[in-house]
Amino acid sequence: MNRIEPAPSAPKTASHARARGPLFASAIFVREALMRLRLWCLRHIAKMDIDPDARISLRANLDFTNPRGVHIGGGTYIAFYAVILAHDMSRALHTDTYIGKNCFIGAQSIIMPGVRVGDECIVASGAVVTKDVPPHSIVAGNPAQVVRSGIRTVKWGILAEAYEAAAAATGTSAKASLD
């Protein structure tokens, strides 16, 4: 009787990638190098104010019409097909858009020009953020509304309580992993 094996999960570290084979490890290395190169280009050529610790998907779209208006804090993760705008052609507006530290901007979400997303926030996938987001909150919807306040996130916008629970389940130290 043939048994169908479930697909292996994605590697968590470079050592896991090497365990899956040299070709897979090389592909991961190339992807990471491309992400670092793109971040360098956004910071040094386009002159965007992006913290070196931010992580931006290769498929995320940042505003090149007003690149100096894009400000992204450290420990923030911008997921695929997210759009960060710093201009509005219909109103002839060029303004600054700020995203705080340790935020997560979900896939296919849109951050409109002039918006400030506070520190430790989560923007749900597909959300359209038209107004400022207070720190330590989760927003969702079109237009985005606060669905939860008083949250705490760690690097890349991961909920601290979920991270600590996962660390406890695997027997690792959450404090050591956060640094």
C-alpha positions as CSV (number, residue, x, y, z in Angstrom):
1,M,0.0,0.0,0.0
2,N,1.4,3.4,-1.0
3,R,1.5,5.9,1.7
4,I,1.6,9.6,0.9
5,E,4.1,11.5,3.0
6,P,3.3,15.1,4.0
7,A,5.5,17.8,2.5
8,P,8.4,18.7,4.7
9,S,8.1,22.1,6.4
10,A,10.3,25.1,5.4
11,P,13.7,25.2,7.0
12,K,13.9,27.5,10.1
13,T,17.7,28.2,9.9
14,A,20.6,28.0,7.5
15,S,21.6,24.6,9.0
16,H,18.1,23.3,8.3
17,A,18.5,24.5,4.7
18,R,21.8,22.6,4.4
19,A,20.1,19.5,5.7
20,R,17.7,19.6,2.8
21,G,20.5,19.6,0.3
22,P,23.1,21.9,-1.3
23,L,20.8,23.2,-4.1
24,F,18.1,24.2,-1.6
25,A,20.7,25.9,0.6
26,S,22.1,27.8,-2.4
27,A,18.6,29.0,-3.4
28,I,18.0,30.3,0.2
29,F,21.4,32.0,0.1
30,V,20.7,33.7,-3.2
31,R,17.2,34.8,-2.0
32,E,18.7,36.3,1.2
33,A,21.4,38.1,-0.8
34,L,18.8,39.6,-3.2
35,M,16.8,40.8,-0.3
36,R,19.9,42.5,1.3
37,L,20.8,44.0,-2.1
38,R,17.3,45.4,-2.6
39,L,17.3,46.9,0.9
40,W,20.7,48.5,0.2
41,C,19.4,50.0,-3.1
42,L,16.2,51.3,-1.4
43,R,18.3,53.0,1.3
44,H,21.3,54.3,-0.7
45,I,20.1,54.8,-4.2
46,A,16.4,55.7,-3.7
47,K,17.2,57.4,-0.4
48,M,14.3,55.9,1.5
49,D,14.6,56.0,5.3
50,I,14.6,52.3,6.1
51,D,16.2,50.8,9.1
52,P,18.8,48.1,8.2
53,D,17.0,45.7,10.5
54,A,13.7,45.9,8.5
55,R,12.7,43.0,6.3
56,I,10.9,43.8,3.0
57,S,9.6,41.1,0.7
58,L,10.9,41.1,-2.9
59,R,7.3,41.5,-4.0
60,A,6.4,44.5,-1.8
61,N,5.8,47.8,-3.6
62,L,7.3,51.0,-2.1
63,D,6.7,54.4,-3.5
64,F,9.3,55.5,-6.0
65,T,7.5,58.7,-6.9
66,N,8.4,60.2,-3.5
67,P,11.0,57.8,-2.1
68,R,12.3,60.1,0.6
69,G,8.8,60.1,2.1
70,V,9.0,56.4,3.0
71,H,10.1,55.8,6.6
72,I,10.3,52.2,8.0
73,G,11.5,51.4,11.5
74,G,13.7,48.5,12.7
75,G,12.4,45.0,13.2
76,T,9.5,45.7,10.8
77,Y,8.4,43.1,8.2
78,I,6.6,44.1,5.0
79,A,4.9,41.1,3.3
80,F,4.4,40.4,-0.3
81,Y,2.3,42.7,-2.5
82,A,2.0,45.3,0.3
83,V,1.9,48.8,-1.0
84,I,3.4,51.8,0.9
85,L,2.5,55.1,-0.7
86,A,4.0,58.5,0.0
87,H,2.3,60.5,-2.8
88,D,-1.2,61.0,-4.1
89,M,-1.4,62.2,-7.7
90,S,-5.1,63.1,-7.6
91,R,-4.4,65.7,-4.8
92,A,-0.9,66.6,-6.0
93,L,0.3,65.5,-2.5
94,H,3.8,64.4,-1.6
95,T,4.1,63.6,2.0
96,D,5.8,61.3,4.5
97,T,4.5,57.9,5.5
98,Y,5.9,56.4,8.7
99,I,5.9,52.7,9.8
100,G,7.1,52.2,13.4
101,K,9.4,49.6,14.9
102,N,8.6,45.9,15.2
103,C,5.5,46.1,12.9
104,F,4.0,43.5,10.6
105,I,2.4,44.8,7.3
106,G,0.3,42.0,5.9
107,A,0.2,40.7,2.3
108,Q,-1.7,42.9,-0.2
109,S,-2.3,45.7,2.4
110,I,-2.1,49.3,1.4
111,I,-0.7,52.1,3.5
112,M,-2.0,55.4,2.1
113,P,0.2,58.5,1.9
114,G,0.6,60.6,5.1
115,V,-0.3,57.7,7.5
116,R,1.7,56.9,10.6
117,V,1.7,53.3,11.8
118,G,2.8,53.3,15.4
119,D,5.4,51.0,17.0
120,E,4.5,47.3,17.5
121,C,1.5,47.2,15.2
122,I,0.0,44.6,13.0
123,V,-1.7,45.5,9.7
124,A,-3.9,42.6,8.6
125,S,-3.6,41.2,5.1
126,G,-5.7,43.2,2.6
127,A,-6.2,46.1,4.9
128,V,-6.4,49.7,3.5
129,V,-4.9,52.0,6.1
130,T,-6.3,55.5,5.5
131,K,-5.7,57.0,9.0
132,D,-3.0,56.9,11.6
133,V,-2.7,53.6,13.6
134,P,-2.0,54.0,17.4
135,P,1.0,52.1,18.8
136,H,0.4,48.5,20.1
137,S,-2.7,47.7,18.0
138,I,-4.0,45.5,15.3
139,V,-5.9,47.0,12.3
140,A,-7.9,45.2,9.7
141,G,-10.5,46.0,7.0
142,N,-11.2,48.6,4.3
143,P,-10.9,51.2,5.6
144,A,-8.7,49.7,8.4
145,Q,-10.1,49.9,11.9
146,V,-8.5,48.9,15.2
147,V,-9.6,45.4,16.1
148,R,-7.4,45.0,19.1
149,S,-5.3,47.3,21.3
150,G,-2.6,46.8,23.9
151,I,-0.7,44.2,22.1
152,R,3.1,43.6,22.4
153,T,5.1,42.4,19.4
154,V,8.7,41.3,19.0
155,K,11.0,41.5,15.9
156,W,9.1,41.4,12.6
157,G,5.8,42.1,14.3
158,I,5.3,38.6,15.8
159,L,2.9,38.7,18.7
160,A,5.0,38.4,21.9
161,E,2.5,36.1,23.6
162,A,2.4,33.7,20.6
163,Y,6.2,33.8,20.4
164,E,6.6,32.9,24.0
165,A,4.1,30.1,23.8
166,A,5.8,28.6,20.8
167,A,9.2,28.9,22.5
168,A,7.8,27.2,25.6
169,A,6.4,24.4,23.5
170,T,9.7,23.8,21.8
171,G,11.7,24.1,25.0
172,T,13.8,27.1,23.8
173,S,14.4,30.3,25.7
174,A,12.2,33.1,24.3
175,K,14.4,35.8,25.8
176,A,17.6,34.5,24.2
177,S,15.9,34.2,20.8
178,L,14.6,37.7,20.8
179,D,18.0,39.4,21.0
